[in-house]
Structures are given as structure tokens and as C-alpha cells.
Amino acid sequence: MAKNVVDWIALVLAIVGSINWGLTAFDFNVVELVFGSFPALVNIVYYLVGLAGLYLIYYVTKE
């Protein structure tokens, strides 16, 4: 099955989100390090990662 641009964006966001989540175990948050001075932007990044995860659930279950 060929991947389109949305598929690739969702995959990248999910990978970045999972790495960030893993690093928080060591008190290191990449998203807040990069966008920490813009709390609204931090929230937007987290929302996009969450939406990417939901999209990937759809992606792996579609025929």
C-alpha cells in the first residue's frame, strides 16, 4: 500500500511523540525544550501528535 503525504506526516509525528514520551522518563522533554517559551505552541504540538496517533489507528485498520 502506497503512503501519501498525510501518512508520512502522521508517522513522523508519532515517532517524535513516542521518543519525547520515552525521554520524559529522564526528565527531558524535547517539545518543551524547543517550544518552551510558547506554551500555546507546545499544546498544538501535543494535539497534533495525538491526532497523528488516532489517524494511524485508522491507517492500520483500513483495508
JOVEN-V185360 format. One record per pair of residues at least 6 apart in sequence whose C-alpha atoms are under 8 Angstrom apart, sorted by the first residue. I is the first residue (numbers start at 1). GAP is how many residues later the second one is. D is the distance in whole Angstrom. If there is no record, write none. Layout:
BEGIN
i-><I & I>
gap-><GAP & GAP>
d-><D & D>
END
This chain:
BEGIN
i-><7 & 7 & 9 & 10 & 10 & 10 & 10 & 10 & 11 & 11 & 13 & 13 & 13 & 14 & 14 & 14 & 14 & 17 & 17 & 20 & 20 & 20 & 20 & 21 & 23 & 23 & 31 & 31 & 32 & 35 & 35 & 36>
gap-><49 & 52 & 43 & 39 & 42 & 43 & 45 & 46 & 41 & 45 & 35 & 36 & 39 & 35 & 36 & 38 & 39 & 29 & 32 & 8 & 9 & 10 & 11 & 8 & 6 & 7 & 11 & 14 & 10 & 6 & 7 & 6>
d-><8 & 8 & 8 & 8 & 5 & 7 & 7 & 7 & 7 & 7 & 7 & 5 & 6 & 6 & 8 & 6 & 6 & 8 & 6 & 8 & 6 & 6 & 7 & 8 & 6 & 8 & 6 & 8 & 6 & 7 & 6 & 7>
END
